[in-house]
Structure formats: C-alpha cells, structure tokens
Amino acid sequence: MMREATSSSLSLHDLATHGLIEHNASLVHKDAEPGHKFAPIRCDTKLLNQLLDEGFLTLNKVARRREELERAAPLDIMHQEVARGEWALVLDIFGREHGGKIPVDDLRVWLKQNRFPEGWKPTHEQGLLATVSEAGQIRKEMNKSRKEYENSQAQAATAGTRGSADVAR
C-alpha cells in the first residue's frame, strides 16, 4: 500500500506522484501511464542508453534531448523549469570538476544503482543561484536546438514544394 505524503514525512516514492515534481518527458524515466497516480521510479535502460551514448554527458546533449522530448510531449511552464533544474543540478554537481563533461559511467551508477560512484566526493556547495544559472543555460541551448529543428523543417518543406513544382512541369 502506498503511503500518502504528510506534513511530517516524505518518501522518495512520494516524489513520483505524477504532476507534482514528477513530470512526463523525463530523460531517464518512462512517462506516467494515463490515470496512474505515480510514475515509474526505475530508470529506463533504453532512455538511459539514448542519453549516455557518448563518453561524456554535456549541457548541449541534455538541452538537445530535453528539446526533443518536450517537442513530442509538451510540458507546462512549471514542469519545464523543474526538468531543467533537475539536470542543472546533475550537470553542476557531477560535471563541474570535469569542465562540464560528466563521465557516463558515473551517471550510470548514480541513475541505475541509486548511489554515488565509488570514490565520489562533493567538490563544492550547490546553491540555488548556480542551479538557476545552469538551468538558464539549458533553456538557451534548448531554444537554439528548437530553432535549428524549425529551420530544418522549413528547408525540407521548401525543398518538397520545389520538388512538387518540378514534377508538375
């Protein structure tokens, strides 16, 4: 039986209550099933592999994936900010000491095994301003990615129109 959150307690499972902090279009979790109160809490291996398909995870990669997912499953403004903030934390906490590049092996341990990688130690205090700033950078890169996508779609449409006109002649 699932426990309801009270003012005096909060479990990790409570955080999976769909529509509060939890949202669809996650980088590593499946969307909540329609009508279900809770979203899946296990990291989805397929989604994780799509995200971590290179040796390092960067802000640009996170922004591209966020933009792709939100294009397919739009989020309300609050959950857009939550989604960017989650990954801003991850990027700054795990990536700062690596110049913004997070080794994917570290993320696999953290996301799949729900523990910090062996030997990991915090290197700095993570504050709200740093998180908001990093989330703003993700938003900026998402907007850039969205414009690139829209331009490619417009070019494809123009090429298709020209092709149709050539066939008609």
C-alpha positions, 0 to 999 in steps of 0.5 A, a space after each residue: 500500500 502506498 503511503 500518502 505524503 504528510 506534513 511530517 514525512 516524505 518518501 522518495 516514492 512520494 516524489 513520483 506522484 505524477 504532476 507534482 515534481 514528477 513530470 512526463 518527458 523525463 530523460 531517464 524515466 518512462 512517462 506516467 501511464 494515463 490515470 496512474 497516480 505515480 510514475 515509474 521510479 526505475 530508470 529506463 535502460 533504453 532512455 538511459 542508453 539514448 542519453 549516455 551514448 557518448 563518453 561524456 554527458 554535456 549541457 548541449 546533449 541534455 538541452 538537445 534531448 530535453 528539446 526533443 522530448 518536450 517537442 513530442 510531449 509538451 510540458 507546462 511552464 512549471 514542469 519545464 523549469 523543474 526538468 531543467 533544474 533537475 539536470 542543472 543540478 546533475 550537470 553542476 554537481 557531477 560535471 563541474 570538476 570535469 569542465 562540464 563533461 560528466 563521465 557516463 559511467 558515473 551517471 550510470 551508477 548514480 541513475 541505475 544503482 541509486 548511489 554515488 560512484 565509488 570514490 565520489 566526493 562533493 567538490 563544492 556547495 550547490 546553491 540555488 543561484 548556480 542551479 538557476 544559472 545552469 538551468 538558464 543555460 539549458 533553456 538557451 541551448 534548448 531554444 537554439 536546438 528548437 530553432 535549428 529543428 524549425 529551420 530544418 523543417 522549413 528547408 525540407 518543406 521548401 525543398 518538397 514544394 520545389 520538388 512538387 513544382 518540378 514534377 508538375 512541369 
